[in-house]
Amino acid sequence: MKIMYITLSTIYIQRTKRIGIVADSHSYAEKQLTYDEKKRTEMFMKESIPFWVAVSGYVVLAAISIAVIPHMFPNMKWYYVFIAYLFAPILAFSNAYGAGLTDQNLAYNYGKVALFIFAAWAGKEHGGVLAGLAACGIIKSILSTASDLMHDLKTGYLTLSSPRSMFASQLIGTVMGCFVGPLSFWLFYKAFDVGNPEGEYKAPYALIYRNMAILGVEGFSALPKHCLQICYAAFGLGFVINAIKDHVLPKKFAPYVPLPMAMAVPFLVGAYFAIDMCVGTVIVYTWQRLNPRKADMLVPAVASGLICGDGLWLLPSSILALTKVKPPICMKFLSRQGRY
């Protein structure tokens, strides 16, 4: 609701007053921008994507999906697809906002929510398992694309690249993926025994998602005890914290109130993410206190380097996993003189 309000109000301001600013929960124009930020904002807003292009493109894709998907999956009725595409933009805004804050794509988690809802809606007698899995795929694909585009636009903003070129690049990649993805899957499916628990390609997530769909068709009664009450409490707490942050506290205190969207991520991906964010926040806060000018200039570059470094660890960790090396690992570092 918050993201939709910010987005629609920003579109209204841009269309009526032609003010080229980036929307934020507090007015971005009130901040004292540096020369680099002004140039980036000017470049970013100069070649923005027209609103009618986004709406018309989404409507066309939704119409194609409503016509085609029920023929591919008969249990997925056309109005299921329509409802999924109707609510997907709201979830996509939230997912893109969370990706911008935390660098985490939560499309799979939103997809699981859709899986439960549509599986329960269709019911066991009307192919609810297949309908839930198909709806999960639709929501996940839309939200994942929104998150990827957010990453591309962030990169374009920092590198003074055209948003239209970033969007066109992703569009080309998405079209290629529509052909390469299914062909790659079909190649693996024909060449290997995909899905065999004893085989090389076990496909464990397929079994997990199918079992979640089976739980979904049983409705709320299949959920753990007090699960819904905890969800209601978490939703209410997030709503209240946002309202206090945006409308109650003075602006000098509001930035110190944590964002519920950012707080929710560690509950899904693990505590290690919270530790990384906490350490990074301390570094940024200290840096801004000691040298605010240099911090504003270099924090994005340093943060990008740390994120890339964390990603590079996947390669040695994969090699260690292939060689059956498991923690704990004892390591000792010696100086050049100490080696002899």
N, C-alpha and C positions, 0 to 999 in steps of 0.2 A: 504493500500500500504506500509506503514511504517513497520507494523508488519510482512507482508510477506517478505519484504526485509531483516529485521533482522533475521527472521527464516531461510530463504534460505541461507543467507551468513554464519550464524552460522553452519548450516549443512555442508556447503562446507568447512569451516575451520576445523571442527571436522573430516571430512572424509579425508582431505588432510594433515593437520598438526597434527591431533590428540591432539589438545589442549582442555583439559577439562575445559572450562569456561562457565559461564552462560551469555547469550547474554543480552546486554543492549544497549540503544541508544548511550552511551559512553562506551568505552572498560572497562569491569568489571575487567580485569586483572590489569588495572592501579591503582585501589583502593588498599589501604593498608588493607589487610584482617587480622582479628584477628584469633587466634588459633581456636576458635569455628567455625568461618565461613569457614576456610580452611578444617576442618574436615567434616563439613556438606556438603560442595561442593564436596569434595572427595568421600564421601559416596553416595551422590546423583548421581554423574556422573558415579560411578563405576557400578551401576546396572541400567543404563538408558535403555529405551525401544528402540530396533533397529528401524531404520527408515522404513525398508522394512516391518516390522510387521504392523506398523501403516497404511502404504499405501495399502498393500494387504488386511488388514482387512476392511478398508474403501471401497475399490473397491468391495469386496464380498458383504458387506451390501448394497451398492448402487445397485448392480446387482439384489439382492433379492427384494429390494424395487421397482425397475423399472419393475420387472416382476409381483409383487403381487399387488401393490397399484392401478394400473389401473383396476384390476378386482374387487377390493373393492369399488372404486369410478370411475365409467365409464367416468365421466366428466374430471377426472384427467388423461390426456394423458401421455403416457410413456415419451415423450420428455419434458413435464413439470417436471416430477420427475427427469429426467436426469439433466436439467438445475438447479433445486433446489440443487441437490447433487454436482453440479459443483461449485456453488458459496458458498455453505455452509461452506467449510473450511476457506475461507477468512473471513467470518463473525464470524466463531467460534474463529479464532485467535484474532480478535478484541474484542469479548465478553469475552474471557478468559483473555486478557490483562486488560480490564476494571474491571473485577472481581478481578484480582490481585491487582489493584490500589485502588479500592474503596469498595471491599467486596459486590458489588451489581451485581446481575444477570440480565442483560438486554435482555435476550432471548425473552421475550414477546414483547418487542418493535421492535426487528429485525423481529419477526414473523408478526407483524402488517404491516411492510413495505412489506414483501413478500406477505401478504394477498392482499394488494392494487395492487401490480404489477401483480400477477397471475390472480386476478379477472378481471382486466382491459384487460389483454392479452386474456383470454378466451372469454370475452364478455358475454352479457346478453343472447344471443341466444344459446350459447354452454355451459350453466351451469357454468357461471363464479363464481357464489356465492359459489357453492360446491367446485370448483377447488381452489378458493382462500382460503377457510377454510382448505382444505387438505394441500395445500402448506404451510400455516401458521403452521399447526401441524408438518410438516416435519422439517421446519427450526427451530422451537422452540425446538423440541426434540433434534436435533443435537447440537444446541448452549447451551442448558441447561446442556446437558451431558458434554460439554467442560468446562463450568463454574464450575460444580461440581468437575470435575477432577482437575481443577486448585486449588480449595480449598483443595482437598485431597493431592495434591503434595506439596502445601505450608506447610500443617501440617506434611507431611512426611519429608520435608527438615528441619523443626525446631526440630523434634523429632528423627532425625537420622534413620528414617524408610526407607525401601527399596521402591523406586518408583514402581518397578514391583509388590510388594505386594499390594501397594495402588491401582494400576491399576487393579490387579486381583480381589481385593475386590469390586471395583466399577463394574467390569464386571459381577461378580456373582450377585450383587444387581440389575443390569440392566436386566439380564436374568430373575430373579425372578419377577421384575416389569412388564415384558412382559406378565406374566400370572396373577399375583395378581391384577394389575391395571384394566385390562378389566373385570376380574371376580368380583371385588369390584363394578365397575360401573354397571355391569349387575345386580348384587344383589340389588343395590339401585334402578335401573331403574324398576325392576320387583316388588320390595316391596313397593316403594313409588311413589307418583305422581310427578316425577321429571320434572321441567320446568313449572309447573303450577304457574302463578303469585300470586295466592291466597293460594297456598299450603305451606308446610313446607320447601321444597327444591325448591326455585324459580329459581335457576341457572341463575342469572342475567347476568353473563358474556357471556352465550350462546347467549342471545338476543343482547348484545352489539357487539359481533364479527360478528353476522349475519348481523346486520345493517351496520357495517363497510364494509363487503363484498358487500352488496347492493350498497353502495356508490362507491366501487371500480369498479364495472362493468360499472358505468357511466363515468369512466375515469377522467382525470384531471379537467374537467369542474365542477365536483361535489365538488372540494376542495374550501376552502374559498378564498377570493380575495387576491392576492399577496402572497399566501402560497408558491408557487414554488419559487418565487423570494427570499423570506426569507430563504428557504432551500438552494438555491444556494449561498446566501451570507454567511450563517453559515458554509457551506462546504468549501467555499473559505477561510474564516477566519481561520478555523481549519487547513487547509493545509498550509497557510502562517505562522501561529504561530509555527507549527511543524518544518517547514523548517528553520525559524529563530532560533529556539531553538537548532536544531541539527547541522546546517551548517554555521550560520552567527555569532552568539554571541560567545565570548570566553568561555571556559569551566568553568571559575570561576563565570560567570554571568548566564550561561544557566540554572542551577538548580533553579533559582528564577523565571523563566518563567513558568506559570502554564500549565499543560497538557490539551489540548482541550477535550480529552476523559473524564478526571475527571470533567472538568467544565460542560460537557453536562449532567452529571447524575442529578444534582439538578433540571434541567429543566423538568426532567421526574418524579422524585420521590418526589419532594417538597423541600422547602427551609430548612426544619429541617436537612436534610442531609448535606447541606452546612455549617450550624452552627456547627454541630458535627465535621466535618472535619476541620473547621477553629480553633475551640478550641483545637482539638487534635494536629494540626500543631503548634500552639503557645506553647503548653506544650512540644512537642518534641524539638522544636527550643531552648526553654529556657533551657531544661534539657541538651541538647548537649553543650550549651555554659557553663553551670555550671560544669557539670561532664560528658565529652564526653565518657569516658570509660564505666561508669556505664549505661549511656543512650543506647549505642550500645548493651549492654548486656540485658537490662531489658525492653526496649521499646516494643518489640514484645509481651512479656508476659503481660505487662500492657494494651496494645491495645487489646489483646485477651480477657482479663478480662472485659474491658469496653464493647466490642461487646457482650460477653456472658451476661453481666448484662442488656444490652438493650434488648436482646432476652428474658431474664427471665421476663421482664415486661409484656410480652404477656399473661402470666397466670393470674396475678391479674387484668389486663385490661379486659380480657375475663370474669372473674368472675363479675367485676363491670358492664359490659355490660349485662350479664345475669340477674343481679338483678335490671336492669333498672336505675342504678346510672349514672348520667351524670354530666359533669363539668358545672359550677365551684364547686369544693369541698373545704370546709373550714377544715383545719387541724391545730391542736395545739399540740406541743410537750412540755411535762413537765418533769422536773427532778424527780428522785425518791422521794426526800423530798417534792417536790411540789404537788405530787399526793394526799396527805392527807390534 
